[in-house]
Amino acid sequence: MAEPKVYYSCSPHDERFTHTELDTAVEEYLSYFDPPLPTTVMVRRYEPKTITAEEANSWAHDLLGQLIEQVDEEYGDPEEPTECESSWIALMRETVGNILRGYTVWTCEEVKPATVVDTAAWIRQHHPKWLEEEKIKREVERLEAGDKSPGGQDG
């Protein structure tokens, strides 16, 4: 399988992950705010779930069992079910492995711990042009002074 992608999100409720860089997730999240800005932003990291060898082996056994059952229904001895040969399970494991190597896992799981980003420092480092807007500049200065009173919900 290819190297798993890492995704970032500032929302614990995202159903679709699009940000492969932490900074683009923070940028999008902050773009939804009109001051007051949150003091910090919590950035969660997600990776596609891993399909275990045990799962793949179980699927190979299940698929082979289903195949033999269907073939037996049409062509087998009604008195004696066909016994699976060890070479068949080896072939089915190989087939399942080949399918999984080309399969893209969609379901992701959160990788702990989350990263906490200081909003004011992040804006100064990554988007100093935002400070050209007076209300953003005042808000960053307020955050740097430690005044959290009118701030928005921290991510």
Steps between C-alpha positions, in 0.01 A plus 500: 500500500608855439624720784188609690398861470477718805214744528445797729180657623404762756152354538426174681193462278652496150370219284739564213863583553666722242798662671827312472688782673438637848531863389231475232259357759573790737468754219159371395377480859605856582348628176155429645555746786439870505661633818496394769740219410562196717812519717610157383398252235502127562613314190418133483703255295337209319636199316319234301421194708727202451360172373657234718641170383240329716218680316646412159542136604143486630369645174699246299348213703149648474525554125635152438225351713233693309650397166515131592143513636367655177690256278382208715137616469515478122755230436596323822414168655180559699614249761856634556603864504833577340789539742722803443855413406785694659622612158162663437519712814854603407373612157207686656736676747716606207196626310370697799850643553518613137162670529595677823831625358304698242220601735477854636382506860245777554423473871738697719571502870634778716865480598560643847610742627352797320718804430406825671583805287537849647279710271692830525840337447366294211361808323827691545705209366277369223277788394655835591299657214188442708639762740450766233131481587464723806244287685720189464806695616313623811373150568848347477636769732216427744581129493871566549422721800324202656154655494270202448179666614329580166667212312308239308482134584842347508541227240 
